[in-house]
Structure formats: C-alpha cells, structure tokens
Amino acid sequence: MNVRRSKNLSLLIAVIFVLSALLTACAGATPSPAPEAAQPSAVAAQPTEAAATEPAATEAVTATEPAATATEPAATATAEVIKLKVGVSPVPHAEILKYVQDNLAAKAGLDLEIVEFSDYVQPNLALADGQLDANYFQHVPYLNDFNKEHNLEIVPVAAVHIEPLGIYSKKIKALSEVAEGAVVAIPNDATNGGRALNLLAANALITLKEGVGTAATVNDITDNPKKLDIKELEAAQLPRSLEDTTISVINGNYAIEAGLTPAKDALALEAGENNPYANILAVVKGHEKDPGIVKLAELLTSAEVKKFIEDQYQGSVLPAF
C-alpha cells in the first residue's frame, strides 16, 4: 500500500515537472520579431511621403508654366509692331497717310509717325540723313533729278496717286483769253518745270523743241506766239502768285492746299492716263524689302485707300494703282 502511494506520488511529481517545463517553454516562446515587422511600415511610409510631395511639386511647376506662357503672346505682339517715321507733303499725302494710320496701320502691325514738310527738298534730305524711314511726296522724274543733283540713292517702292498739274487763274475764265505779254508762272524745279511747259504746249500756248519731253526748259521754247512772260517760282509759292499772274501752272497738292479744286477750278489739267508723274513711297536704297516698308506699301495701294482717294478728292487726285 505504501509502495503504491510512493509510485503514485512519483508519477504525480513527474507530471507536474513536465507541465512546468511545458509552461516554461511556452512562456519563453513570446514572439519578438513584432518590432522588426514595424520597420517595413516605416520604410513603406517614406515612399508614400515622397510620393505625396512629388505631385505638389509637379503642380507648382505646372502652375507657373501657364503664367510664363501667358506672357509670350504679349511679347510677340510687341515685337510685331513696327514703328515708321514718314515724311509727307500736307495735302493730299498727309491726309492719305492719316487715313492709313487711323484705319489700317494697327491691324497690320504698324505704328506710323507722320512728319509734314512744306517744300520738296527737306523730305529727301531728311530721309538720306536717317531722320525718316520713308517719304511720300514726289514722283519718279523729280526723284531721279534730285538723286543726280545731290548724289543720293533714294528709290521708289510703290506708286500711290497722281496729282494732275493744272493751269489756274484769278483773272480769266478760259485760256483763249490769255493776252499778249501775259505773265505766266511755272515751277522752278527741273522736272515740274518741264512738265508745266509741256502742259502749256499741249494747250497751244507755246511750242517746244521736238522730242525734248519732260526735260524741257524755257530755252527749249521754239515758238511763243503771245510773247508770254514766263516766271519760274518755287512750287509752294505758285498759289499765291495768282494775285500777280494771268495764269499759273500749279502742282495738284499745292492747289488743293490753297483751297482750289483741280477738277473744277483748273482751266486745263494733265491727263491721268499713262501719266508718269505718280507720287511714290520712297526709301533709301537697300530698305525696299524691310518688313515695315513692304506692309506700308501694301496698305497705300489697297482697295480701301483707292476708295478713300476717289471719294475724298473727286477727281482732283487720282489713284495710280
């Protein structure tokens, strides 16, 4: 009996020992890698934060790009505006160019400055000196003569209009009334002087040497049946000369400026057809193809300008295109 109890006690102790060992083993098996598992989360968080900042940076860059782009058209528009300083006679040249300035220039990218001259010399000298980009007041025969006399290289770009030279008077109503010894005033510059003599010859008041053409001078008069007293005056003075002459041959621009209407007031007018005296846009040689000059020439020979000339001057100034 005592032996059995002793065996049972030993067995119980063994069981307790085994259970105790198992419990100890279980307690010691507490997992410790958990902190290590947290590390990937931290690592994973880093790309997330970087990724979160990248779009913001991208958005910031993108946001600035349109602003930079938005300034580009303004800069381009500024670059496209071409400033031109153009010398002109007051009438009709300044009026025609003012029409272009007010109605056509801005759309074509031109900014025009109009400078008026009251004579036929300064506009070419100012152009040659670089004070002007172009001028618009003369015809080709006058320009050729001026270039030769002053050793300049100014060239025509576009023919714009014709101002028919006219014979005017405050004393008579018809050329048949011109008396013997009558005083006649003509322009004193070579080309317009020759032009005036040809107009007098075309109206049977004088006869010129055959073939002399527009180069005619008073020395080329071969017949002066009424013994006309021909006075050569500066073109701008001719309208005022009407107080002292029987007839004066006056350039169209000066006639209009003086309040005369060539189509109505002239006793005789040059024909517009095949007229070599078209007034031109002119520049110093080498600038004919400058973008601003090309644009201005296009505007001055546009349908809009043609209509303006026809409506404004009613035949006293004729389009040359």
C-alpha positions in Angstrom: 0.0 0.0 0.0 2.8 2.4 1.0 4.8 1.3 -2.1 1.8 2.1 -4.4 1.4 5.5 -2.8 5.0 6.2 -3.3 4.8 5.3 -7.0 1.7 7.4 -7.5 3.4 10.4 -5.8 6.5 9.9 -8.0 4.2 9.8 -11.1 2.4 13.0 -10.0 5.7 14.8 -9.4 6.9 13.7 -12.9 3.6 15.0 -14.5 4.0 18.3 -12.6 7.6 18.6 -13.7 6.6 18.0 -17.4 3.8 20.5 -17.2 6.0 23.0 -15.5 8.6 22.6 -18.3 5.9 23.0 -21.0 4.6 26.1 -19.3 8.1 27.5 -19.1 8.8 26.7 -22.7 5.5 28.4 -23.7 6.4 31.5 -21.7 9.8 31.7 -23.3 8.3 31.4 -26.8 6.9 35.0 -26.8 7.5 36.4 -30.3 9.9 39.3 -30.5 10.0 39.9 -34.3 7.0 42.3 -34.0 9.1 45.4 -33.6 11.1 44.2 -36.7 7.8 43.9 -38.6 7.1 47.5 -37.9 10.2 48.6 -39.7 8.8 47.8 -43.2 5.9 50.1 -42.3 8.3 52.9 -41.6 10.2 52.2 -44.8 7.0 51.9 -46.7 5.9 55.3 -45.3 8.9 57.1 -46.7 8.0 56.5 -50.4 4.4 57.5 -49.6 5.6 60.8 -48.2 7.9 61.4 -51.1 5.1 60.4 -53.5 2.8 62.8 -51.7 5.3 65.7 -52.2 6.1 65.0 -55.8 2.6 65.8 -57.2 2.7 69.1 -55.2 6.0 70.0 -56.7 4.7 69.0 -60.1 1.6 71.1 -59.6 3.7 74.0 -58.6 5.9 73.7 -61.7 2.8 73.2 -63.9 1.1 76.2 -62.3 4.0 78.5 -63.1 4.3 77.3 -66.7 1.0 78.8 -68.0 1.9 82.1 -66.4 5.2 82.1 -68.4 3.4 81.1 -71.5 0.8 83.8 -71.0 3.4 86.5 -71.3 4.7 85.1 -74.6 1.9 86.4 -76.8 2.3 89.9 -75.3 6.0 89.9 -76.0 5.3 88.6 -79.5 2.7 91.3 -80.2 5.1 94.0 -79.0 7.8 92.6 -81.3 5.5 92.6 -84.3 4.6 96.3 -84.1 6.9 98.2 -86.4 7.4 102.0 -86.0 7.9 104.0 -89.1 8.6 107.7 -89.4 7.3 109.0 -92.8 7.9 112.5 -94.3 5.0 113.9 -96.4 3.6 117.0 -98.0 0.5 118.2 -96.1 -2.0 117.6 -98.9 -3.0 115.1 -100.1 -0.1 112.9 -98.9 -0.6 113.5 -95.1 -4.3 113.1 -95.5 -4.0 109.8 -97.3 -1.4 108.5 -94.8 -3.5 109.7 -91.9 -6.4 107.6 -93.3 -4.0 104.6 -93.3 -2.8 105.4 -89.7 -6.4 105.6 -88.4 -7.9 102.7 -90.2 -5.4 100.2 -91.4 -2.0 100.5 -89.7 -2.6 99.0 -86.3 -4.1 95.8 -87.7 -1.1 95.4 -90.0 1.3 95.9 -87.0 2.5 99.4 -87.9 2.9 102.4 -85.7 3.2 105.4 -88.0 4.6 108.9 -87.2 3.7 111.4 -89.9 6.1 114.3 -90.4 4.9 117.2 -92.7 7.1 119.2 -94.9 6.1 122.4 -96.8 8.8 122.1 -99.6 10.2 119.5 -102.0 13.8 119.5 -100.7 13.8 118.7 -97.0 11.9 115.4 -97.2 14.6 113.8 -99.3 17.5 115.3 -97.2 15.9 114.1 -94.0 15.4 110.6 -95.5 19.0 110.5 -96.6 20.2 111.6 -93.2 18.3 108.8 -91.4 15.7 111.1 -89.8 13.0 109.4 -91.7 12.2 105.7 -92.6 10.4 106.7 -95.8 8.9 109.7 -97.6 5.8 110.1 -99.7 5.6 113.4 -101.7 7.3 113.1 -105.0 7.2 111.5 -108.4 9.9 109.4 -110.1 11.2 112.1 -112.5 11.7 114.5 -109.7 13.4 111.9 -107.5 15.8 110.9 -110.3 16.8 114.6 -110.8 17.2 115.1 -107.1 19.3 112.0 -106.7 21.6 113.1 -109.5 21.9 116.7 -108.2 22.6 115.6 -104.5 24.4 112.3 -105.2 21.8 110.3 -103.2 20.4 106.8 -103.6 16.7 107.1 -102.8 14.5 104.6 -104.6 10.7 104.3 -105.3 8.8 101.5 -103.6 5.2 102.0 -104.7 3.2 104.4 -106.9 0.2 105.7 -104.9 -1.6 108.6 -106.6 -1.4 111.2 -109.4 -1.9 114.9 -108.8 -2.7 116.3 -112.2 -0.8 119.6 -112.8 -3.2 122.4 -113.6 -3.4 125.9 -115.1 -5.2 128.3 -112.8 -6.2 131.9 -112.9 -8.0 134.6 -110.9 -8.2 136.9 -113.9 -9.5 134.9 -116.8 -12.1 132.2 -117.3 -10.6 130.4 -120.4 -7.2 130.0 -121.9 -8.5 131.7 -125.1 -8.5 134.9 -123.0 -4.7 134.9 -122.4 -3.4 138.2 -123.7 -0.2 139.0 -125.5 2.6 139.5 -122.9 0.7 137.8 -120.2 2.7 136.8 -117.1 2.8 133.0 -116.6 4.3 131.3 -113.5 5.6 127.8 -113.6 7.5 125.6 -111.0 11.3 126.3 -110.9 12.4 122.7 -110.3 13.6 120.9 -113.4 11.0 118.1 -113.6 7.9 120.0 -112.7 9.1 123.0 -114.8 9.4 120.8 -117.8 6.1 119.2 -117.0 4.4 122.7 -116.8 5.9 123.7 -120.2 4.5 120.5 -121.7 1.1 121.4 -120.4 1.3 124.9 -121.9 2.4 123.4 -125.2 -0.5 120.8 -125.1 -2.8 123.8 -124.9 -1.2 125.6 -127.8 0.2 128.5 -125.8 3.8 127.7 -126.7 5.8 125.2 -128.9 8.7 123.1 -127.6 11.6 121.6 -129.4 10.6 118.3 -130.8 11.5 115.3 -128.6 12.6 117.3 -125.6 9.8 115.8 -123.4 9.8 116.4 -119.7 13.4 117.7 -119.7 12.2 120.9 -121.4 13.3 124.2 -120.1 12.4 127.8 -121.2 15.4 127.5 -123.6 13.5 124.8 -125.5 10.6 127.0 -126.4 10.7 127.3 -130.2 7.5 129.4 -130.6 5.9 131.8 -128.2 3.2 133.5 -130.3 1.7 135.6 -127.5 5.2 136.5 -126.1 4.3 135.1 -122.7 6.4 136.3 -119.8 7.3 133.1 -118.1 8.4 133.3 -114.5 9.9 130.3 -112.6 8.9 130.2 -109.0 9.2 127.7 -106.1 6.3 125.3 -106.4 4.9 126.1 -103.0 4.7 129.9 -103.9 2.6 129.3 -107.0 -0.9 129.5 -105.5 0.0 133.0 -104.0 1.3 134.1 -107.4 -2.2 134.1 -108.8 -2.6 137.6 -107.5 0.1 138.8 -109.8 -0.1 136.5 -112.9 -2.5 135.9 -115.7 -2.1 132.2 -115.3 0.0 129.9 -113.0 0.8 126.2 -113.5 0.4 124.7 -110.1 1.1 121.2 -108.7 -2.0 119.4 -107.6 -1.1 119.2 -103.9 -0.4 122.9 -103.6 -3.6 123.7 -105.5 -5.7 121.6 -103.1 -3.8 123.0 -100.1 -4.7 126.5 -101.3 -8.4 125.6 -101.4 -8.6 125.1 -105.1 -10.4 122.1 -106.6 -8.4 120.9 -109.6 -11.3 119.0 -111.3 -13.4 122.2 -111.1 -11.2 125.2 -110.9 -8.4 124.4 -113.4 -8.6 125.9 -116.8 -6.6 122.8 -118.0 -5.4 119.7 -116.4 -2.9 117.0 -117.2 -4.5 113.7 -118.3 -4.3 110.9 -115.6 -4.0 108.1 -118.2 -0.4 106.9 -118.7 0.8 109.8 -116.5 4.4 109.2 -115.5 4.1 111.5 -112.5 2.6 109.2 -110.0 3.5 110.1 -106.4 5.5 107.4 -104.7 6.5 105.9 -101.4 10.3 106.2 -101.4 13.2 104.9 -99.2 16.9 104.8 -99.1 18.3 102.1 -101.4 18.5 98.8 -99.5 15.4 99.3 -97.4 12.8 98.4 -100.1 12.2 95.0 -98.6 12.1 96.0 -94.9 9.0 94.3 -93.4 7.5 97.6 -92.3 8.1 99.3 -95.7 6.5 96.3 -97.5 3.5 96.5 -95.2 3.1 100.2 -95.7 3.3 99.9 -99.5 0.6 97.2 -99.4 -1.7 99.5 -97.4 -1.1 102.6 -99.5 -2.1 100.6 -102.6 -5.0 98.8 -101.0 -8.7 98.9 -102.2 -9.5 100.9 -99.0 -7.1 103.6 -99.9 -8.2 103.7 -103.6 -11.8 104.3 -102.4 -10.7 107.0 -100.0 -8.8 108.8 -102.7 -11.7 108.6 -105.1 -14.3 109.7 -102.5 -12.2 112.4 -100.9 -10.8 114.2 -103.9 -13.5 113.6 -106.6 -11.1 113.5 -109.5 -8.6 116.2 -108.2 -6.3 113.3 -107.1 -6.3 110.0 -108.9 -5.3 106.5 -107.7 -2.2 105.3 -109.5 -2.9 101.6 -108.9 
